[in-house]
């Protein structure tokens, strides 16, 4: 996992916990929106951080 993916994961978790701590009823709040954005960035960072090895055998 890259540093940017780990950072996005931590930010997503913190904003999700903040939403759960502040809101008692089910409502869309700014921390919940931030949690979704950071979770999406986490997935993109994981995809971008993959090292795909392509070694074709040319004969």
C-alpha positions in Angstrom: 0.0 0.0 0.0 1.4 3.4 -1.0 1.7 6.3 1.4 -1.1 8.2 -0.4 -3.5 5.2 -0.1 -2.7 4.8 3.6 -3.3 8.6 4.1 -6.7 8.4 2.3 -7.7 5.3 4.3 -6.9 7.1 7.6 -8.8 10.2 6.6 -11.8 8.1 5.5 -11.8 6.3 8.8 -11.5 9.5 10.8 -14.2 11.3 9.0 -16.5 8.2 9.3 -15.9 8.1 13.0 -16.5 11.8 13.3 -19.9 11.4 11.5 -20.9 8.6 13.8 -19.9 10.5 16.9 -21.7 13.7 15.9 -24.9 12.5 14.3 -27.4 10.3 16.1 -30.0 10.0 13.3 -29.3 9.0 9.7 -28.5 12.2 7.9 -26.0 13.3 5.2 -23.4 15.5 6.7 -20.1 17.0 5.6 -18.0 14.3 7.4 -20.1 11.6 5.7 -19.5 13.2 2.3 -15.8 13.5 3.1 -15.7 9.9 4.1 -17.1 8.9 0.7 -14.6 11.1 -1.2 -11.6 9.8 0.8 -12.8 6.2 0.3 -13.0 6.8 -3.4 -9.5 8.3 -3.4 -8.3 5.3 -1.4 -9.5 2.9 -4.1 -8.0 5.0 -6.9 -4.7 5.2 -5.0 -4.7 1.4 -4.6 -5.3 1.0 -8.3 -2.7 3.5 -9.3 -0.2 2.0 -6.9 -0.3 -1.5 -8.3 2.8 -2.6 -10.0 1.8 -4.5 -13.1 4.5 -6.5 -14.6 4.2 -7.1 -18.3 6.9 -9.3 -19.7 5.9 -10.7 -23.1 8.0 -13.5 -24.6 8.7 -12.5 -28.1 10.0 -15.3 -30.2 
